[in-house]
Amino acid sequence: MGSMRTSDLLVDGFGRIREEVHGAVAGLSTGQLAERLDSDANSIAWLCWHLTRVQDDHAADAFGVSQVWQQPQWAEWSERFGLSTLDTGYGHSSRQVAHVRAPGSLLTSYYDAVHEQTISLVSKVADDDLDRIVDTRWDPPVSLGVRLISVISDCLQHAGQAAFIRGILQRRR
């Protein structure tokens, strides 16, 4: 058995997010995905859309490539909800959260496209790449390694929130 590399860890981490996103939305209707536990709570649909946007935005920026969300096939969806191609959901109001309604197949299709791009990027990361500075707006500046672990952490937290909401919704039925 060969030794594990940095890229293997990253591929595994992002793969876990994909599993959680698919698990959170599987078999739920568009209405269930948009259901909110109270008037200001996030929905499963918004959480999955948001975590996908964060992964898409941050990974693309770190590697200097275009976001999947900014590709033509996703433009209609962003326009449908009045979301700009730069919107990641950060700071969304309760009203904006309510606008994000989509079937599970659309949420997972977008996630899968982002996942595919992310895996193609992180599968080439070597140890020496981790110290490369990708964001100088912070003090200290953010390295590629810190950015990727931050994205994995943030996305897994949101996927866990979606799974929690799913569990509550299933108990109510």
Beta strands, then each sheet from edge to edge (+ up, - down):
strand 1: 133-135
strand 2: 142-143
sheet 1: 1+ 2-
end
